Amino acid sequence: MRYVFLLNPAAGRQDCTERLRLQAEGALRRAGVLRADWTICRTEYRGHARALAEAAAREGSPVRIFAAGGDGTFNEALTGARPYPNAAVGCIPTGSGNDFLRTFGTKAEFLDLDAQLAGGVISIDLMETGLGLSASVCAAGLDAQVAAGAARYRHNPLFHGEAAYLLSAGREICSPLGRRARFTVDGETFEADILMCAACNTRDYGGGFRAAPAAQPDDGLIDLVVVRRMSRFTLLRLLNLYKQGRHFAGGQLAPGLARYLIYRRAREITVELTDGRGPITATADGECAQVSRLDIRLLPGAARVVLPTSACRRRQTESCPANI
């Protein structure tokens, strides 16, 4: 077994790659991994984690690749390793969002490098989108605008992580709200005036907003949550419910909220703007772009991820073999 650590110096408030390198070396030695069987690299540019992960996986021998950064770094490593069944990718959360891991456990569990090295591997679904592959959430509208705005604050020591998302949300709520969009969901078509929509493979995004509490990344379905256009007063009243996932009850929309939300589970989703007002902000795993149309398709079991030991046990032992 080979081990590759990809450390993103641009993730988080400050460069912590030297500390991570020392921690990784210590964990590898404690695990009895020979020096010839591990590599630690710093990424140098956007897309570098993808190139390094692909190069490591292409060699053909079993390899675990640990991406230290945010959801974007993890996404890059997954994208590079995905075509290779000998490779699995782990997440070391040092970025601003780190929403992927919330479905499986806590940040502390994923920062435990000894537990990461001793962990197991599961298969998860991915979403193929116009913005690239997504392991977590592909969203458009107000939520994506918040994600784009949060990036402006990620190096501010006062407004980092979840605080950056909340500050950005406050700013965006004061901006013009609402778009008209047409949705095609596994062949069903409908139109709606919306604030935002989120196609979810995992439960959380936007620094901890639990958009889809029932979403599971290995169930062969995308959870689509559409928030209809509403007044700012109503939005502020419902925002905390949306953040905590309390807009759902028993796997369905909570009673009384169907007038504000639309929920579907599907394998293919298309979102098209119909109001003629130009593109909308969209995001996939924290990476943002302007689009006029989103096509999203599920790729069942398309990626292999490493979970630390405690998180792995919770996903059931038979789904997490100890070795690749």
Disulfide bonds with the S-S distance in Angstrom:
none
